[in-house]
Amino acid sequence: MDAYVAAAWGKALDVMSPGPGSPDPKSLTDKQRQIVKDKFSTVNASIDDARKTQPGWTVPDAELRACLFARLTDVVAATYRDFYARYANSGFTRKNPHKYIVHTPEALEEMLRGFFRG
């Protein structure tokens, strides 16, 4: 499961995870605003890619499918929820927030729920 999460979601998880050098949402400079925009763009691209490719994947075993969903929820959805909470209302984009804030945490979790059913 960890290998799947890393392969399918690694890039998005990397940009969403807070770490040294992550912009402070309370006082963003113009350069930091662009960094947050780039982060949202990367995450949106990963979500869009998953939306296109992964719904066709099938895991017939209901228990394994439930474990995969639980892992996605624990790692991907939780990380996105924190990322979204940190930056969605930070003012990183003033003109076109809908261009960057495309998915709510709830919508992402609902999308993940539909994975692996074929």
C-alpha positions in Angstrom: 0.0 0.0 0.0 2.8 2.4 0.8 4.4 1.7 -2.5 1.1 2.5 -4.3 0.6 5.7 -2.3 4.2 6.8 -3.0 4.0 6.0 -6.7 0.5 7.5 -7.3 0.5 10.4 -4.8 4.2 11.0 -3.9 4.7 14.3 -5.8 1.4 15.8 -4.4 2.2 14.6 -0.9 5.7 16.2 -1.1 4.3 19.6 -2.0 1.4 19.5 0.5 3.5 18.4 3.5 4.6 21.3 5.7 8.3 21.5 6.2 11.2 23.9 6.4 10.7 26.7 3.9 6.9 26.3 3.7 5.3 29.7 3.4 3.6 31.1 6.5 -0.1 31.5 5.4 -0.4 34.6 7.7 2.2 36.7 5.9 2.8 35.7 2.3 5.1 37.7 0.1 4.5 37.8 -3.7 7.1 35.1 -4.2 5.5 32.9 -1.5 2.0 33.5 -3.1 3.4 32.1 -6.3 4.9 29.1 -4.4 1.4 28.3 -3.0 -0.1 28.7 -6.4 2.4 26.3 -7.8 1.7 23.9 -4.9 -2.0 23.9 -5.6 -1.4 23.5 -9.4 0.8 20.4 -8.7 -1.8 18.9 -6.3 -4.6 19.6 -8.8 -2.7 17.9 -11.6 -2.1 14.8 -9.4 -5.8 14.7 -8.5 -6.8 15.1 -12.1 -4.4 12.4 -13.2 -5.8 10.0 -10.5 -9.4 10.9 -11.5 -8.6 9.8 -15.1 -6.6 6.7 -14.5 -7.5 5.1 -11.2 -11.3 4.6 -11.4 -10.7 1.9 -13.9 -8.5 -0.1 -11.6 -10.2 -3.0 -9.8 -9.5 -4.6 -6.5 -12.0 -7.4 -6.2 -11.2 -8.2 -2.6 -13.5 -6.0 -0.5 -11.2 -6.2 2.5 -8.1 -5.1 0.5 -10.2 -2.4 -1.2 -11.3 -1.1 2.2 -7.6 -1.1 3.5 -6.5 0.8 0.4 -9.2 3.4 1.0 -8.3 3.7 4.6 -4.7 4.2 3.7 -5.6 6.9 1.1 -7.8 8.6 3.7 -5.1 8.4 6.4 -2.4 9.7 4.1 -3.7 11.6 1.0 -7.0 13.0 2.3 -5.6 14.0 5.7 -2.6 15.7 4.1 -4.8 17.5 1.6 -7.2 18.5 4.4 -4.3 20.1 6.4 -2.8 21.8 3.2 -6.3 23.1 2.3 -6.9 24.4 5.8 -3.5 26.1 5.8 -3.7 27.9 2.5 -7.3 28.1 1.1 -8.1 31.3 3.0 -4.6 32.7 3.2 -5.2 35.2 0.3 -2.5 33.6 -1.8 -4.6 34.4 -4.9 -6.9 37.4 -5.0 -8.2 37.3 -8.6 -8.9 33.7 -9.4 -9.1 31.5 -6.3 -11.3 29.0 -8.3 -8.3 28.4 -10.6 -6.2 27.0 -7.7 -8.7 25.8 -5.1 -10.5 23.3 -7.3 -11.2 20.4 -4.9 -12.6 20.5 -1.4 -11.2 18.0 1.1 -14.6 16.4 1.1 -14.7 16.1 -2.7 -11.3 14.5 -2.7 -12.3 11.9 -0.1 -15.5 11.1 -2.1 -13.4 10.6 -5.2 -11.0 8.3 -3.4 -14.0 6.3 -2.1 -14.8 5.4 -5.7 -11.4 4.0 -6.5 -10.7 0.3 -7.1 -14.2 -0.6 -7.9 -13.6 -0.9 -11.6 
